[in-house]
């Protein structure tokens, strides 16, 4: 029986306009009323996921930073976090910069989180858009307090607890950077790619080796004495893959890449603009259909 529901956020729980459809909201409440723990498992920073967690009133800690940080939206209590070492962080920044990438460093796991950066290349339009989006999400003043420009990342990384480092850009360049990082670090870090081919945009997240959405969901299940068979996970992108493979019930959104939708042992549902989350909750949790 499903006792824990882990929902990706963007492209899954949220529609294409960044809103929670009413059908999803009602279904999540029905699942919680049926005794299911419901969490968001997202690549977003805690600061950027917290408003949705509070809005939905979820009864479990959020799994943020692609599994690197488990934290309650309302109380801001940190349940679990995995950190990159200073040595690894310096090497990731060095390799990324040598490739020409602009690093974003996520810090402060016990607070709301701060994003550090030291440069934004003129042609890095996706990163500029993200920084504007982050400020706009919380209001300009609060948003700016969560993003800090520093003279040089290498000089201050040792003073911070680092949850993850990210690079973003066009798909081809980020694919090459991903290959470079994998060759450099082998199994020393987790590298997760969130790919949007229609936008020619890829986000690369570099985390500790024991961090991923799969690790985060497994940790939350362990805390609540649950096994994979008790877990249902839903997602739409490749950073959801390990979580989907680990969960006893895996559901892929109708708007997901065909490679994910066609994978064996995965169920599919409607798109994020068609209430796909609500449809899957109805099918597998409320009606207890066997997958």
C-alpha positions in Angstrom: 0.0 0.0 0.0 1.2 3.5 -0.9 2.1 5.5 2.2 4.5 8.1 0.8 3.9 10.2 -2.4 6.9 12.1 -3.8 6.0 14.7 -6.5 8.4 16.6 -8.8 7.4 20.2 -8.9 8.1 22.0 -12.2 6.5 20.1 -15.1 4.6 17.8 -12.8 2.7 19.3 -9.9 2.8 22.8 -11.5 1.2 23.5 -14.8 3.0 25.3 -17.7 2.1 28.6 -16.1 3.7 27.7 -12.8 0.5 27.2 -10.9 -1.0 24.2 -9.0 -4.2 23.1 -10.8 -7.2 22.9 -8.5 -7.6 19.2 -9.4 -4.0 18.5 -8.1 -4.6 20.5 -5.0 -7.8 18.5 -4.1 -6.2 15.2 -4.9 -3.1 15.9 -2.7 -5.5 16.8 0.2 -7.4 13.6 -0.4 -4.2 11.5 -0.4 -3.2 13.1 2.9 -6.6 12.5 4.3 -6.2 8.8 3.4 -3.0 8.7 5.5 -0.4 9.3 2.9 2.7 11.4 3.4 3.0 13.9 0.5 6.3 15.7 -0.3 7.7 17.7 -3.1 10.9 16.3 -4.6 12.5 19.1 -6.6 15.7 20.4 -8.1 14.8 23.8 -6.7 16.5 25.3 -3.8 14.5 25.1 -0.5 14.0 28.9 -0.7 12.4 28.5 -4.1 10.2 25.4 -3.2 9.1 26.6 0.2 6.2 28.9 -1.0 4.6 26.0 -2.8 5.1 23.7 0.2 3.4 26.2 2.5 0.6 26.9 0.0 -0.2 23.2 -0.2 0.2 22.6 3.5 2.2 19.4 2.9 2.5 17.0 5.9 6.1 15.9 5.1 9.4 17.7 4.8 10.3 18.9 1.3 13.0 17.1 -0.7 14.9 20.0 -2.3 18.2 20.6 -4.1 17.6 17.3 -6.0 17.6 15.4 -2.8 20.5 17.2 -1.1 18.3 18.8 1.6 15.2 17.6 3.4 13.5 20.4 5.3 10.0 21.3 6.5 8.4 24.2 4.6 6.5 25.6 7.6 8.9 25.2 10.6 12.1 25.4 8.4 13.4 22.5 10.4 16.3 20.7 8.6 15.7 16.9 8.7 18.7 15.8 6.6 21.4 17.4 4.4 24.3 16.2 2.3 27.2 18.6 1.7 30.0 19.0 -0.8 33.4 19.3 0.7 35.3 22.5 0.2 38.0 20.7 -1.9 35.4 19.2 -4.2 33.5 22.5 -4.5 36.7 24.3 -5.5 37.5 21.6 -8.1 34.0 21.7 -9.6 34.1 25.5 -9.9 37.6 25.3 -11.4 36.6 22.7 -14.0 33.4 24.6 -14.8 35.1 27.9 -15.3 37.8 26.4 -17.5 35.1 25.1 -19.7 33.5 28.6 -19.7 30.6 27.9 -17.4 29.1 30.3 -14.8 28.8 28.6 -11.4 25.9 29.0 -9.0 26.7 27.8 -5.5 23.9 27.0 -3.1 24.7 27.4 0.6 23.1 27.8 4.0 21.2 24.4 4.5 20.1 25.4 8.0 18.6 28.7 6.9 16.5 29.7 3.9 19.5 29.3 1.6 21.7 31.7 -0.3 22.9 31.4 -3.9 26.5 32.7 -4.5 27.9 33.6 -7.9 30.8 35.7 -9.2 30.1 36.2 -12.9 27.4 35.9 -15.5 28.7 35.7 -19.0 27.1 38.1 -21.5 25.8 35.3 -23.6 24.4 33.3 -20.7 20.8 34.3 -21.2 19.3 31.3 -19.3 21.3 32.2 -16.1 20.3 35.8 -16.3 16.6 34.8 -16.7 17.0 32.4 -13.7 18.4 35.2 -11.4 15.5 37.5 -12.4 13.0 34.7 -11.8 14.5 34.0 -8.4 14.2 37.6 -7.4 10.7 37.9 -8.8 9.5 34.7 -7.0 10.0 36.2 -3.6 9.7 39.9 -4.4 12.7 42.0 -5.3 14.1 42.7 -1.8 13.6 39.2 -0.4 14.8 37.6 -3.6 18.0 39.7 -3.6 18.7 38.6 0.0 18.8 35.0 -1.3 21.2 35.7 -4.1 24.7 37.2 -3.5 27.2 38.4 -6.0 30.8 37.9 -4.7 34.1 39.0 -6.2 35.6 35.5 -6.5 34.0 32.2 -5.5 37.3 30.5 -4.9 38.1 32.9 -2.1 35.0 32.3 0.0 33.8 28.7 -0.5 35.6 27.5 2.6 33.5 29.8 4.7 30.2 28.1 3.7 28.3 24.9 3.9 27.7 23.9 0.3 24.6 21.9 -0.8 25.1 21.9 -4.5 26.7 23.7 -7.5 24.9 24.3 -10.8 25.7 25.4 -14.3 23.2 26.2 -17.0 23.2 27.0 -20.7 22.2 25.6 -24.1 21.8 21.9 -24.4 24.9 21.1 -26.5 27.3 23.1 -24.3 25.9 21.6 -21.1 26.1 18.1 -22.5 29.8 18.7 -23.2 30.3 20.1 -19.7 28.5 17.1 -18.1 30.9 14.8 -19.9 33.9 16.8 -18.8 32.7 16.8 -15.2 32.0 13.0 -15.2 35.5 12.3 -16.6 37.1 14.6 -14.0 35.2 13.3 -10.9 34.1 9.8 -11.8 31.9 8.7 -8.9 33.0 11.5 -6.5 29.9 13.6 -7.2 26.4 13.2 -8.4 25.7 15.0 -11.7 22.0 15.5 -12.6 20.8 17.1 -15.8 17.4 18.7 -16.2 16.9 19.1 -20.0 14.3 21.2 -21.9 15.0 20.6 -25.6 12.2 22.9 -26.7 13.9 25.8 -24.9 17.4 24.7 -25.8 18.2 24.8 -22.0 19.9 22.4 -19.7 20.5 22.8 -15.9 23.4 20.8 -14.5 23.4 20.2 -10.7 26.5 18.8 -9.0 25.8 17.3 -5.6 27.6 15.0 -3.1 27.7 11.4 -4.2 25.0 10.4 -1.6 22.6 13.0 -2.9 19.9 12.7 -5.6 16.1 12.6 -5.6 16.3 8.9 -5.2 18.5 9.2 -2.1 16.2 11.9 -0.7 13.0 9.8 -1.1 14.7 6.7 0.3 15.9 8.8 3.3 12.4 10.1 4.0 11.0 6.6 3.6 13.6 5.2 6.1 12.8 7.9 8.6 9.1 6.9 8.5 9.9 3.1 8.5 8.6 2.6 4.9 10.0 0.6 2.1 10.1 1.3 -1.6 6.9 -0.7 -2.1 5.2 1.9 0.0 6.4 4.8 -2.2 4.9 6.4 -5.3 7.0 8.9 -7.2 6.0 11.2 -10.1 8.2 13.2 -12.4 8.8 14.5 -15.9 12.6 14.9 -16.4 15.8 13.0 -16.2 16.7 14.2 -12.8 13.7 12.2 -11.6 15.0 9.0 -13.0 16.6 7.5 -9.9 13.6 8.4 -7.8 11.3 6.8 -10.3 13.4 3.7 -10.5 13.6 3.3 -6.7 9.9 3.8 -6.0 7.5 0.8 -6.0 5.1 2.8 -8.1 6.6 5.1 -10.7 4.5 7.5 -12.8 5.8 9.6 -15.6 4.0 12.7 -16.8 2.4 12.8 -20.3 4.6 15.9 -21.1 7.8 14.0 -20.2 10.5 13.1 -22.7 9.5 10.0 -24.8 12.6 8.2 -23.5 11.1 8.4 -20.0 7.6 7.5 -21.0 8.7 4.4 -22.9 10.8 3.0 -20.0 9.7 -0.4 -18.8 7.9 -0.6 -15.4 6.9 3.1 -15.5 3.3 4.1 -15.6 2.2 7.2 -17.5 -0.5 9.8 -16.7 -1.9 13.0 -18.3 0.3 16.0 -18.8 0.9 18.7 -16.2 -1.6 20.9 -18.0 -4.3 18.2 -17.8 -4.1 17.4 -14.1 -1.8 14.4 -14.5 -1.0 14.4 -10.8 -4.6 14.3 -9.8 -5.3 11.5 -12.3 -2.5 9.3 -10.9 -3.4 9.9 -7.3 -7.0 8.9 -8.1 -5.8 5.8 -9.9 -3.1 4.4 -7.6 -3.8 5.9 -4.1 -7.5 6.5 -3.8 -8.6 3.6 -6.0 -5.5 1.5 -5.0 -5.0 0.2 -8.5 -2.0 -2.2 -8.8 0.6 -0.9 -11.2 
